[in-house]
């Protein structure tokens, strides 16, 4: 199952999400930040129950026509699932989320893509 993250244009977003990843209960703390100088959005994911940072400042890069799991190289057996960025409009203003257009994309987080 995948969850669409409830993102806005706020440059610093922090929220928790109770979910299941690969059938295991997971209490995530999600932090999404906009970095002005490189004009990029980044995501960090915490295991909120253990207080452990699992992923730190991964740039949100859009998947165009093929599966692009942004967490695939970061798992290290931690069972943190998969993350995808998809277009939410036919023609977003930029290829990847940038300043002022994060809501032109959908960010999906959930089960490990195999």
Order of alpha helices (4+ residues) and beta strands (2+ residues): beta-beta-beta-beta-beta-beta-beta
